[in-house]
Amino acid sequence: MNGEVNRRTILKGFTVGIFGLGGVISLGNFLEVLTFPNGQKVALAKGVILVDKSLCSGCRICEMVCANFNSAGRNAASLSRILLEKEYLGGDYQPKVCHQCADPPCLKVCPVTALQVDRQKGTYARVIDERACIGCQKCVEACRQYFRPSRPRFDVQKNRAVKCHLCFGDPQCVKFCPLGVLRVERSEKGLLVGYPVIKED
């Protein structure tokens, strides 16, 4: 192919059921850049955090480390780019990570292009330039249509949105998780993951 493929072509060949939540597929050169029906081109992420929730003890170290690393030492769970959902009676713990979507809803709705693809660090993660963010929360709302809770969070104190940027290539949540719940999947060819491949209920 000529390096471009539209979303209809992708979805025709795959179904959501093939990839469980957190599933990720590396598909080679022809998917390094996706072109969608509206003509927008988005480079696929080359890294994503995956979760094995069966190993999670609910310790919340991932949230603490993330908030401290990314929010200048402010240690509020609401500032963490990774979220831990707990079902206490059943002992079910689910770390919720950003999927660095192939077709990122958050990126498409940002009115000031504060949301960008991080080519500089080579992760191609979908990142927020917090200096450019105007605090409209459209990215939060867009993500919530597909993933709950929304992966972009809102920092009320600074009036801007924040989200996972893979710690610019060295995710601290992965590094400090004591049980190996989190891992980084990488592919120089790009990863087909997140929306439209999976959608959380």
FENVENPE-V496520 format. One record per residue. N is the residue number from 1. RES is the residue in one small letter. PSI is psi in whole degrees, 0 to 359 (none if undefined). Layout:
n;res;psi
N;RES;PSI
N;RES;PSI
This chain:
n;res;psi
1;m;174
2;n;20
3;g;0
4;e;145
5;v;140
6;n;168
7;r;325
8;r;320
9;t;317
10;i;310
11;l;334
12;k;325
13;g;347
14;f;157
15;t;155
16;v;326
17;g;335
18;i;321
19;f;111
20;g;169
21;l;128
22;g;358
23;g;153
24;v;139
25;i;132
26;s;124
27;l;10
28;g;183
29;n;325
30;f;351
31;l;13
32;e;328
33;v;128
34;l;140
35;t;121
36;f;166
37;p;332
38;n;3
39;g;352
40;q;137
41;k;132
42;v;124
43;a;138
44;l;147
45;a;145
46;k;5
47;g;149
48;v;149
49;i;130
50;l;156
51;v;135
52;d;91
53;k;342
54;s;341
55;l;350
56;c;132
57;s;356
58;g;24
59;c;337
60;r;15
61;i;324
62;c;316
63;e;315
64;m;314
65;v;316
66;c;311
67;a;315
68;n;316
69;f;321
70;n;352
71;s;36
72;a;42
73;g;354
74;r;126
75;n;43
76;a;136
77;a;331
78;s;345
79;l;353
80;s;140
81;r;351
82;i;139
83;l;141
84;l;118
85;e;132
86;k;135
87;e;96
88;y;317
89;l;322
90;g;353
91;g;32
92;d;119
93;y;129
94;q;102
95;p;130
96;k;116
97;v;160
98;c;133
99;h;359
100;q;57
101;c;144
102;a;320
103;d;80
104;p;111
105;p;324
106;c;315
107;l;322
108;k;336
109;v;352
110;c;122
111;p;350
112;v;17
113;t;34
114;a;334
115;l;126
116;q;169
117;v;127
118;d;83
119;r;330
120;q;316
121;k;353
122;g;3
123;t;335
124;y;25
125;a;155
126;r;111
127;v;156
128;i;124
129;d;99
130;e;342
131;r;333
132;a;343
133;c;135
134;i;3
135;g;23
136;c;340
137;q;18
138;k;327
139;c;322
140;v;314
141;e;320
142;a;317
143;c;323
144;r;341
145;q;340
146;y;331
147;f;131
148;r;129
149;p;163
150;s;139
151;r;317
152;p;135
153;r;170
154;f;122
155;d;101
156;v;320
157;q;321
158;k;358
159;n;53
160;r;158
161;a;151
162;v;151
163;k;170
164;c;131
165;h;21
166;l;26
167;c;38
168;f;37
169;g;352
170;d;73
171;p;119
172;q;328
173;c;321
174;v;316
175;k;321
176;f;357
177;c;120
178;p;347
179;l;5
180;g;29
181;v;326
182;l;144
183;r;159
184;v;128
185;e;130
186;r;147
187;s;125
188;e;343
189;k;350
190;g;150
191;l;127
192;l;103
193;v;162
194;g;207
195;y;134
196;p;9
197;v;316
198;i;154
199;k;125
200;e;145
201;d;none
